Each structure stands twice: as C-alpha cells, then as structure tokens.
Amino acid sequence: MNISIFGLGYVGCVSLGCLAQNGHNVIGVDIMDAKIDLINQGKPTIIEKDIDSIIAEQNKKGNISATKNYKSAVENSDVSIICVGTPSTDSGHLNLDFIYDTAKQIGQSIKNKEGFHIAVIRSTVMPGTNKKVGEIIEEYSLKKRNVGFSVISNPEFLREGTAVADYYNPPVTVLGGDNDRALSVIAEIYSKVSGPIEKVDIKVAEIIKYINNSFHALKITFANEVGNICQKLNIDSHEVMRVFGMDKQLNISTYYFRPGFAYGGSCLPKDLKALQTLAHDHYLVSPVIQSIEKSNNVQKNMALNKIIETGKHKIGFLSISFKAGTDDLRYSPSVELIERLLGKGKDVSVYDKNVSLSKLVGANKSFIEEKLPHISNLLVDTMNELIEQSEVIVIPNSTEEIKNIQIPSNKIIIDFSRIKELEYHNNYNGLNW
C-alpha cells in the first residue's frame, strides 16, 4: 500500500521505517529540510535502536522517500498518517495547530484526487480532535466524511529506547473510527504486528494514551512513596515491590479497574490508614497515598449528589453490603450513603438477601446495633416490594438476582456497578459512565 506520513520526528520516523519493512511504499512529509535530507540519504532522524539499519535498508530498496511537497505525497498515497507534534501550552492544554494545519493540507490535496482517502491520527490528541480534523478536511476538500475520505484515530504506545520492538510487539493496537471500510484497511496495515487489534469508539481511542501515561506516572510515584516508607523501616523496598508484582490476580490485573462506586470493607480502609500512619510517624510526605481516601470520599459525594439530583423522596437500595456476595457491612459505602440520605429526610428502604436480622451475628450484629440501629425499619422482604415502594432504585453491587429483575419504566435506576442487562431502561443512569 502507498502511505504518506506527516511528521518525521520520533513516531513518524519509526512508523516510516517499520511500515516500509512490512512491505509498504512510504513517503515522509516534513517542513524541515534536514529531516527530509536524512531520510533520502537512508539515515534516521532520531537515535533509536535498530531504526538506523531499517531506514538504510528500506531506502536502498526504494521503499521510502521524504519530501516537503505534501500535495504530491497525498496524491500518491491511499493513507495519510499524522505524526506531527502536539506540544503543551503554558496552561497545560495541547497545541493542536500542527494537527489542524496537516488536516488542511490533506483536505487541499484530496480535493481533486480520485478514490477514497484515509487520514490516520497517530499523534497524541484530546477527545474531539478526530471530529475537528474531519471538519477541516471536509472544508478544504469539499468532500463528505465517509464518502470521499475517513479519519481514524490510532494512538501510538512507543517507548524511547525500545520503539521498534514496541511497534512490532504492542500489547494492543487501538483503532477508533466510524467507517468500517477504513477500519478494515488500517487493520490490514497492522496485520504483521503482533497483539490484538481493538476497534473502538473514536473518543476511547483519543483518550486512552492519556489514561495509560497518567497511570504509569501514578505507578512510579506510588512505588517511590512505598520506597520512602520502607527505607525508614529498614525494609528492602525492591523486594517488597517484587513480591507485590507477583500477584497477577489482583495487584497487576484488571480486577479493580472498573469505574464505579467507592471502596469499603474491613480491609482496605483499615490497612490504608495504617500505611498512612506509618508514613506520618516517620515524618514522610506521601501525597499519593494520603490522597486515596480523599478521592474515595469524592466518589461517595458524587453518588450522593446523583441521588439527590433526581429530586425524588423514596429511595430503594438493592444491596447494602460493601461488595456482592457478602453480608459484611463494616465500612460499607452504601451504609454511609444511606445514613446521609436519612439525614436529608429521604425515605430509604433496603433489600439484600445476604443481610437479614435473623442471620446477623457477631461483628455485623454489633455494627448495626451501634451504627444503624434502625436497620430493621429499612429492610424489606422481597426485591419486588422494594421496587414497588421506591421512586429511585440504587444498585451498589451486581448479582445474578439483580440482573434478571424487571423495573417499571417510571422508576429511576442509578447503577453503581454497570449491569448491562439494565442499560435498556428508559431511566437508567450509570454512576460515571
């Protein structure tokens, strides 16, 4: 396939070489003469393992070239990949001028070009950029999106020092688009790359790089704070984190990565508080660890506000324990939410098959007697009874029983755990989706 690449910096240079090595004819476009000259001499524009030999080999084979003439590059290619820079502004926003200038150039170049052209945004951009790029191309080409051209978002996940290896071995290749034909073409371009190809909503593709890198920053900062605490206690922090990383079921997994309600239970709050206290006792500043509880409280407030904003008085909770499949009410965020709703004069009822006064013993019984003595007045015997008497149905946890319920269309659902079977409901509301 004939491909043009706009921007011959880090991502552009690696993409140029690797695509050519995979059998494509690739034309690089840049505004800098020095970069164009290097590529045309068979030399890379960056210092990166293996890319020098790839560029040299593909130049010798005639598979790559570079030019300032963007119109010629687009006219002689079927796909244009945008790899131009998106530097930060002083306010922290991205400067997308280079992206939009490139969109204008592509639009001008396909105005009189026959055939369907595909623009691929490889640069890191904010959600909404794909839409804007499409509008600019429409304006300058006088062609309609998904008729004469399409725009695909394809974020890169290349690390400096291992960029070539990362290109060929990504954990996932993400393609965001609204045209099946274009998505299939770009998926074919990556057919020689390992790992799954995920075709997703455009905005998912646009934001995923920010989520990835923010989490990487969080991991580094968390590990450093753990290291600081361990050093004060004369503990080998690297050994601690080695063992931490061995847990692939919870620590290094997707288990806790589902947006929803706050955490609770007898372990997480208690152990987090203990770690915070250790740091404090050794006069350590640990902003990330200290902020976890604050962030959890923000989530509780969001849940409360979402219920209050309905303007309804009768609120029903389908479950009250801190997580599904248990009757443990200790530090349950649902219990706290109910207490706050009662304090605001709301009429609250609860159905939870795992929590009934006849079964409550030990810690749970003591907890209710101390913290929520009027629980007996809130509990109802059946799910249908709760649904019937409530205006708003709050679902903190997902269970098989709840998945199969029928809720009248006049009832408002507020789901904290995302039950797919209920999303069809006219008055369905997810907590943060």
FIGUTI-722638 format. One line per 3 residues: their letters; for each residue x negated, y, z negated of C-alpha. Coordinates in nm, 4 decimals, padded with zeros to 6 digits. Each point is the difference from the previous one (the first is absolute). Layout:
A) X:Y:Z ~ ...;
This chain:
MNI) 00.0000:00.0000:00.0000 ~ -00.1101:00.3578:00.0625 ~ -00.0168:00.1979:-00.3248;
SIF) -00.0980:00.3575:-00.0794 ~ -00.1193:00.0959:-00.3482 ~ 00.0197:00.3589:-00.1212;
GLG) -00.2691:00.0802:-00.2555 ~ -00.3383:-00.1721:-00.0067 ~ -00.0718:00.0240:-00.3706;
YVG) -00.0103:-00.2951:-00.2391 ~ 00.3308:-00.1650:00.0860 ~ -00.0122:00.0962:00.3660;
CVS) -00.3505:-00.1305:00.0602 ~ 00.0668:-00.3334:-00.1726 ~ 00.3327:-00.0400:00.1830;
LGC) -00.1643:00.0862:00.3323 ~ -00.2674:-00.2663:-00.0381 ~ 00.2191:-00.2737:-00.1473;
LAQ) 00.2812:00.0432:00.2513 ~ -00.2493:-00.0141:00.2847 ~ -00.1572:-00.3113:-00.1500;
NGH) 00.3473:-00.1557:-00.0004 ~ 00.0228:00.0453:00.3756 ~ 00.1628:00.3400:00.0437;
NVI) -00.1221:00.2911:00.2098 ~ -00.0320:00.2936:-00.2401 ~ -00.0466:00.3721:00.0690;
GVD) -00.1047:00.2207:-00.2906 ~ 00.1124:00.3634:-00.0162 ~ -00.1634:00.2645:-00.2163;
IMD) -00.0656:00.3735:-00.0020 ~ -00.3667:-00.0399:-00.0981 ~ -00.2518:-00.0443:00.2799;
AKI) -00.2442:-00.1728:-00.2334 ~ 00.2430:-00.2839:-00.0772 ~ 00.0971:-00.0422:00.3629;
DLI) -00.3648:-00.0179:00.1025 ~ -00.0807:-00.2597:-00.2643 ~ 00.2805:-00.2330:00.1094;
NQG) -00.0920:00.0381:00.3669 ~ -00.3599:-00.0869:-00.0919 ~ 00.1185:-00.3168:-00.1756;
KPT) -00.0594:00.1405:-00.3475 ~ 00.2493:00.0276:-00.2909 ~ 00.1045:00.3324:-00.1513;
IIE) -00.0351:-00.1407:-00.3548 ~ -00.2358:-00.2117:-00.2062 ~ 00.1835:-00.3241:-00.0712;
KDI) -00.0991:-00.3662:-00.0115 ~ 00.0327:-00.1790:00.3382 ~ 00.1658:00.2879:00.1857;
DSI) -00.3255:00.1020:00.1731 ~ -00.0398:-00.3366:00.1706 ~ 00.3699:-00.0132:00.0908;
IAE) -00.0029:00.3463:00.1606 ~ -00.3229:-00.0757:00.1857 ~ 00.1313:-00.3318:00.1337;
QNK) 00.3414:00.1358:00.1065 ~ -00.1592:00.3034:00.1638 ~ -00.2281:-00.2289:00.1990;
KGN) 00.3024:-00.2036:00.1104 ~ 00.1824:00.3167:00.1048 ~ 00.2858:-00.0503:-00.2444;
ISA) -00.0372:00.3340:-00.1783 ~ -00.0469:00.3624:00.0977 ~ 00.0622:00.3420:-00.1509;
TKN) 00.1236:00.3316:00.1331 ~ 00.1338:00.3428:-00.0882 ~ 00.2611:-00.0324:00.2722;
YKS) 00.3001:-00.1154:-00.2043 ~ 00.2339:00.0159:00.2993 ~ -00.2107:-00.2411:00.2014;
AVE) -00.0331:-00.2312:-00.3010 ~ 00.3759:-00.0173:-00.0552 ~ 00.0824:-00.0345:00.3682;
NSD) -00.2357:-00.2975:00.0194 ~ 00.1284:-00.1782:-00.3080 ~ 00.3199:-00.1646:-00.1210;
VSI) -00.0589:00.0636:-00.3701 ~ -00.1455:00.3054:-00.1749 ~ -00.1283:-00.0539:-00.3540;
ICV) -00.0264:00.3123:-00.2167 ~ -00.2980:-00.0155:-00.2383 ~ -00.0622:00.3716:-00.0545;
GTP) -00.0759:00.1459:-00.3432 ~ 00.2630:00.1041:-00.2553 ~ -00.2028:00.2034:-00.2538;
STD) 00.1480:00.1251:-00.3261 ~ 00.1000:00.3623:-00.0399 ~ -00.0827:00.2025:-00.3114;
SGH) 00.3523:-00.0716:-00.1294 ~ -00.0466:-00.3760:00.0327 ~ 00.2145:-00.0420:00.3103;
LNL) -00.1301:-00.1485:00.3225 ~ -00.1014:00.2149:00.2940 ~ 00.1797:-00.1708:00.2882;
DFI) -00.0981:00.2533:00.2656 ~ -00.2272:-00.2481:00.1773 ~ 00.2790:-00.2597:00.0050;
YDT) 00.2487:00.2450:00.1486 ~ -00.2530:00.1351:00.2517 ~ -00.0608:-00.3561:00.1160;
AKQ) 00.3740:-00.0618:00.0292 ~ 00.0250:00.3105:00.2172 ~ -00.2826:-00.1274:00.2228;
IGQ) 00.1632:-00.3430:00.0351 ~ 00.3314:00.1653:00.0839 ~ -00.1560:00.2179:00.2672;
SIK) -00.1865:-00.2971:00.1456 ~ 00.2994:-00.2328:00.0361 ~ 00.2313:00.2645:00.1451;
NKE) -00.0623:-00.1131:00.3564 ~ -00.1301:-00.3465:-00.0859 ~ 00.2001:-00.3015:00.1056;
GFH) 00.0637:-00.2838:-00.2381 ~ 00.0623:-00.0353:-00.3705 ~ -00.2711:00.1446:-00.2266;
IAV) -00.0626:-00.0894:-00.3647 ~ -00.1555:00.2399:-00.2512 ~ -00.1419:-00.1655:-00.3122;
IRS) -00.0725:00.2016:-00.3137 ~ -00.2989:-00.1637:-00.1675 ~ -00.0942:00.3078:-00.2055;
TVM) 00.1178:00.0308:-00.3594 ~ 00.3104:00.2203:00.0054 ~ 00.2951:00.0892:-00.2195;
PGT) 00.3499:-00.1475:00.0492 ~ 00.1842:00.1919:00.2697 ~ -00.3067:00.0499:00.2205;
NKK) 00.1011:-00.2732:00.2443 ~ 00.3337:00.1758:00.0566 ~ -00.1717:00.3350:00.0539;
VGE) -00.2527:-00.1493:00.2424 ~ 00.2872:-00.1468:00.1992 ~ 00.1726:00.3376:00.0143;
IIE) -00.3179:00.1710:00.1231 ~ -00.0564:-00.2620:00.2702 ~ 00.3625:00.0387:00.1072;
EYS) -00.0402:00.3777:00.0187 ~ -00.3129:-00.0061:00.2155 ~ 00.0773:-00.3038:00.2139;
LKK) 00.3720:00.0697:00.0526 ~ 00.0500:-00.3734:-00.0574 ~ 00.2214:-00.1657:-00.2579;
RNV) -00.1433:-00.2039:-00.2840 ~ 00.0456:-00.3751:00.0546 ~ 00.0845:00.0654:00.3656;
GFS) -00.3252:00.1395:00.1387 ~ -00.2198:-00.0554:-00.3028 ~ -00.0065:-00.1259:-00.3582;
VIS) -00.1920:00.0868:-00.3173 ~ -00.1347:-00.2726:-00.2295 ~ -00.1533:00.0495:-00.3444;
NPE) -00.2952:-00.2331:-00.0591 ~ -00.1968:00.1004:-00.3130 ~ -00.3595:-00.1171:-00.0299;
FLR) -00.1532:-00.1668:-00.3049 ~ -00.3689:00.0224:00.0864 ~ -00.2661:00.0371:-00.2680;
EGT) -00.3251:00.1743:00.0762 ~ -00.2794:-00.2573:00.0059 ~ 00.2304:-00.2881:00.0950;
AVA) 00.2182:00.1683:00.2633 ~ -00.0622:-00.2479:00.2817 ~ 00.0631:-00.2994:-00.2268;
DYY) 00.3111:00.1737:-00.1352 ~ 00.1248:00.0670:00.3529 ~ -00.0101:-00.3673:00.0904;
NPP) 00.1082:-00.1319:-00.3394 ~ 00.2669:00.2310:-00.1438 ~ 00.2319:-00.1337:-00.2710;
VTV) 00.2850:00.1275:00.2176 ~ 00.0485:00.2016:00.3172 ~ 00.2850:00.2473:-00.0500;
LGG) 00.2066:00.1225:00.2937 ~ 00.2805:00.2501:-00.0512 ~ 00.2226:00.0806:00.2943;
DND) 00.3497:00.0319:00.1400 ~ -00.0536:-00.1686:00.3357 ~ -00.0331:-00.3783:00.0302;
RAL) -00.1754:00.0201:00.3333 ~ -00.2718:00.2283:-00.1350 ~ -00.0386:-00.2029:-00.3184;
SVI) -00.0519:-00.3177:00.2017 ~ -00.2667:00.1650:00.2155 ~ -00.1974:00.1251:-00.2994;
AEI) 00.0401:-00.3320:-00.1812 ~ -00.1554:-00.1670:00.3056 ~ -00.2970:00.2378:-00.0204;
YSK) -00.0682:-00.1395:-00.3481 ~ 00.0527:-00.3635:00.1013 ~ -00.3709:-00.0756:-00.0504;
VSG) -00.0035:00.1523:-00.3469 ~ 00.0546:-00.2295:-00.2988 ~ 00.2707:00.0539:-00.2596;
PIE) 00.3753:00.0550:00.0363 ~ 00.1557:00.2777:00.2056 ~ 00.2774:00.1794:-00.1893;
KVD) 00.2521:00.1986:00.2037 ~ 00.1581:00.2468:-00.2408 ~ 00.1978:00.3208:-00.0193;
IKV) -00.2026:00.2980:00.1244 ~ -00.0075:00.1796:-00.3364 ~ -00.1190:-00.3172:-00.1758;
AEI) -00.2946:-00.0122:00.2405 ~ -00.0706:00.3693:-00.0532 ~ -00.0111:-00.0108:-00.3806;
IKY) -00.1666:-00.3386:-00.0611 ~ -00.3587:00.1308:00.0328 ~ 00.0636:00.2571:-00.2741;
INN) 00.1437:-00.2675:-00.2265 ~ -00.2961:-00.2299:00.0643 ~ -00.2662:00.2608:-00.0669;
SFH) 00.1747:00.1489:-00.3030 ~ 00.0181:-00.3481:-00.1520 ~ -00.3671:-00.0604:00.0765;
ALK) -00.0786:00.3257:-00.1812 ~ 00.2198:-00.1102:-00.2910 ~ -00.1792:-00.3364:-00.0211;
ITF) -00.3415:00.1627:-00.0120 ~ 00.1107:00.2474:-00.2666 ~ 00.1739:-00.2689:-00.2077;
ANE) -00.3104:-00.2220:00.0143 ~ -00.2189:00.2913:-00.1077 ~ 00.2245:00.0773:-00.2972;
VGN) -00.0050:-00.3681:-00.0982 ~ -00.3793:00.0078:00.0318 ~ -00.0238:00.3027:-00.2291;
ICQ) 00.2094:-00.1711:-00.2682 ~ -00.1908:-00.3276:00.0310 ~ -00.3350:00.1740:-00.0304;
KLN) 00.1042:00.1576:-00.3295 ~ 00.0972:-00.3461:-00.1269 ~ -00.3223:-00.1593:00.1272;
IDS) 00.1937:-00.2149:00.2478 ~ -00.1243:-00.0840:00.3512 ~ 00.2502:00.1928:00.2135;
HEV) -00.1017:-00.1769:00.3204 ~ 00.0703:-00.3361:-00.1592 ~ 00.3388:00.1286:-00.1187;
MRV) 00.0970:00.1156:00.3481 ~ -00.1352:-00.3192:00.1572 ~ 00.2385:-00.2034:-00.2121;
FGM) 00.2749:00.2565:00.0665 ~ -00.0424:-00.0522:00.3741 ~ 00.0341:-00.3769:-00.0313;
DKQ) 00.3717:00.0337:-00.0750 ~ 00.1532:-00.0068:00.3480 ~ 00.3513:-00.0713:-00.1324;
LNI) 00.0479:00.3342:-00.1755 ~ -00.3091:00.2235:-00.0068 ~ -00.0953:-00.0224:00.3671;
STY) 00.3358:-00.0711:00.1617 ~ 00.3226:00.1603:00.1200 ~ 00.1919:-00.1034:-00.3119;
YFR) 00.0217:00.3421:-00.1633 ~ 00.0103:00.2014:00.3215 ~ 00.3749:00.0319:00.0470;
PGF) 00.1250:00.3553:-00.0658 ~ 00.2797:00.0026:-00.2542 ~ 00.0671:00.0560:-00.3676;
AYG) -00.2383:00.0538:-00.2906 ~ -00.1977:-00.2749:-00.1696 ~ 00.0888:-00.1216:-00.3490;
GSC) -00.0204:-00.3099:-00.2170 ~ -00.2031:-00.0964:-00.3007 ~ -00.3402:-00.0197:00.1746;
LPK) -00.0626:00.2830:00.2462 ~ 00.0923:00.2963:-00.2249 ~ -00.1793:-00.1463:-00.3015;
DLK) -00.3211:-00.0969:00.1786 ~ -00.0180:00.3233:00.1977 ~ 00.0348:00.1954:-00.3240;
ALQ) -00.2793:-00.2085:-00.1534 ~ -00.2361:00.0730:00.2900 ~ 00.0862:00.3700:-00.0146;
TLA) -00.0756:-00.0034:-00.3735 ~ -00.3362:-00.1699:00.0579 ~ -00.0970:00.2747:00.2432;
HDH) 00.1196:00.2710:-00.2374 ~ -00.1832:-00.1515:-00.2980 ~ -00.3249:00.0196:00.1951;
YLV) 00.0638:00.3594:00.1101 ~ 00.0398:-00.0992:00.3634 ~ 00.2089:00.1905:00.2506;
SPV) 00.1902:-00.2553:00.2137 ~ 00.2488:00.1989:00.2096 ~ 00.1237:-00.2912:00.2111;
IQS) 00.0612:-00.2365:-00.2899 ~ 00.1496:00.2784:-00.2109 ~ 00.2369:00.0981:00.2827;
IEK) 00.1540:-00.3435:00.0570 ~ 00.2579:00.0354:-00.2761 ~ 00.0800:00.3561:00.1096;
SNN) 00.0672:-00.1216:00.3532 ~ 00.2190:-00.2796:-00.1364 ~ 00.2049:00.2566:-00.1899;
VQK) 00.0413:00.2010:00.3191 ~ 00.1548:-00.3083:00.1592 ~ 00.2426:-00.0375:-00.2908;
NMA) 00.1039:00.3633:00.0403 ~ 00.0540:-00.0509:00.3726 ~ 00.2296:-00.2928:-00.0737;
LNK) 00.1943:00.1991:-00.2585 ~ 00.0415:00.2976:00.2333 ~ 00.1199:-00.2225:00.2823;
IIE) 00.2779:-00.1320:-00.2245 ~ 00.0905:00.3430:-00.1384 ~ 00.0131:00.1511:00.3495;
TGK) 00.2898:-00.2292:00.0932 ~ 00.2158:00.2082:-00.2329 ~ 00.1746:-00.3179:-00.1183;
HKI) 00.0811:-00.0860:-00.3617 ~ 00.0333:-00.3805:-00.0064 ~ -00.3369:-00.1671:00.0544;
GFL) -00.0481:-00.3778:00.0165 ~ -00.3355:-00.1773:-00.0304 ~ -00.0412:-00.3399:00.1631;
SIS) -00.2785:-00.1243:-00.2321 ~ -00.1773:00.1722:-00.2856 ~ -00.3162:-00.2033:-00.0669;
FKA) -00.3343:00.1394:00.1110 ~ -00.0215:-00.2444:00.2925 ~ 00.2078:-00.2680:00.1681;
GTD) 00.0196:-00.3467:-00.1488 ~ -00.0565:00.1052:-00.3612 ~ 00.2023:00.1240:-00.2952;
DLR) -00.2898:00.2081:-00.1351 ~ 00.1163:00.3524:-00.0788 ~ -00.3185:00.1299:-00.1594;
YSP) -00.1149:00.3179:00.1760 ~ 00.2614:-00.0615:00.2679 ~ 00.0269:00.3183:00.2102;
SVE) 00.3657:-00.0875:00.0568 ~ 00.0688:00.0146:-00.3725 ~ -00.1638:00.3409:-00.0185;
LIE) 00.2021:00.1154:00.2997 ~ 00.3239:-00.1172:-00.1605 ~ -00.0822:00.1800:-00.3241;
RLL) -00.0571:00.3243:00.1895 ~ 00.3225:-00.0412:00.1955 ~ 00.1930:-00.0613:-00.3204;
GKG) -00.1595:00.3147:-00.1404 ~ 00.1433:00.1893:00.2953 ~ 00.3465:-00.1290:-00.0757;
KDV) 00.0195:-00.2609:00.2753 ~ 00.2171:-00.3098:-00.0342 ~ -00.2469:-00.2875:00.0467;
SVY) 00.0693:-00.3704:00.0331 ~ -00.2450:-00.2881:00.0473 ~ 00.0141:-00.3486:00.1470;
DKN) -00.3014:-00.2262:-00.0368 ~ 00.0513:-00.3736:-00.0146 ~ -00.3342:-00.0450:-00.1748;
VSL) 00.0877:00.2455:-00.2715 ~ 00.2943:-00.0752:-00.2237 ~ 00.0408:00.0461:-00.3719;
SKL) 00.0538:-00.3706:-00.0532 ~ -00.3453:-00.0782:00.1405 ~ -00.1945:00.2855:-00.1493;
VGA) -00.2470:-00.1090:-00.2620 ~ -00.3348:00.1093:-00.1392 ~ -00.1667:00.3025:00.1562;
NKS) 00.2876:00.0789:00.2338 ~ 00.2584:-00.0146:-00.2778 ~ -00.2110:00.2300:-00.2162;
FIE) -00.0583:00.2341:00.2903 ~ 00.3690:00.0393:00.0724 ~ 00.0925:00.0428:-00.3645;
EKL) -00.2633:00.2723:-00.0335 ~ -00.0017:00.1707:00.3376 ~ 00.3400:-00.0687:00.1548;
PHI) 00.2392:-00.1111:-00.2765 ~ 00.3064:00.0789:00.2120 ~ -00.1043:-00.2486:00.2713;
SNL) 00.3021:-00.2179:-00.0771 ~ 00.2253:00.2849:00.1129 ~ -00.1842:00.0297:00.3317;
LVD) -00.0142:-00.3654:00.1053 ~ 00.2726:-00.1437:00.2212 ~ 00.0607:-00.3688:00.0631;
TMN) -00.0018:-00.0137:00.3800 ~ -00.1550:00.1788:00.2929 ~ 00.3402:00.0628:00.1554;
ELI) 00.1189:00.1668:-00.3191 ~ -00.2967:00.2369:00.0073 ~ 00.0513:00.0837:00.3682;
EQS) 00.3695:00.0621:-00.0519 ~ -00.0415:00.2467:-00.2862 ~ -00.3044:00.1897:00.1354;
EVI) -00.0262:00.2825:00.2527 ~ -00.3755:-00.0406:00.0432 ~ -00.1709:-00.3409:00.0086;
VIP) -00.3663:00.0129:-00.1029 ~ -00.2153:-00.3019:00.0916 ~ -00.3350:00.0020:-00.1826;
NST) -00.0991:-00.3577:00.0954 ~ 00.0663:-00.2361:00.2885 ~ 00.1522:-00.3424:-00.0706;
EEI) 00.1652:-00.2594:00.2234 ~ 00.3265:00.0653:-00.1819 ~ -00.0096:00.3705:00.0841;
KNI) -00.0931:-00.0606:00.3652 ~ 00.3323:-00.1731:00.0616 ~ 00.2335:00.2507:-00.1634;
QIP) 00.2703:00.1931:00.1824 ~ 00.0228:00.3657:-00.1020 ~ 00.2961:00.2133:00.1160;
SNK) -00.0881:00.2796:00.2411 ~ 00.1190:00.2693:-00.2423 ~ -00.2677:-00.0958:-00.2534;
III) -00.3453:00.1615:00.0066 ~ -00.2994:-00.2370:-00.0084 ~ -00.3367:00.1153:-00.1333;
DFS) -00.2533:-00.2746:00.0632 ~ -00.3375:00.0030:-00.1784 ~ -00.1333:-00.3229:00.1540;
RIK) 00.1133:00.0086:00.3664 ~ 00.2492:-00.2785:00.0554 ~ 00.0258:-00.0340:00.3774;
ELE) 00.3389:-00.1663:-00.0192 ~ 00.1524:00.3162:-00.1469 ~ -00.1464:00.2592:00.2375;
YHN) 00.3014:-00.0305:00.2285 ~ 00.2190:00.1648:-00.2679 ~ 00.1351:00.3456:00.0899;
NYN) -00.1066:00.1500:-00.3331 ~ -00.3338:-00.1787:-00.0354 ~ -00.2921:00.2025:-00.1408;
GLN) -00.3552:-00.1267:-00.0447 ~ -00.2067:00.1517:-00.2791 ~ -00.2907:00.1026:00.2231;
W) 00.0715:-00.1389:00.3445;
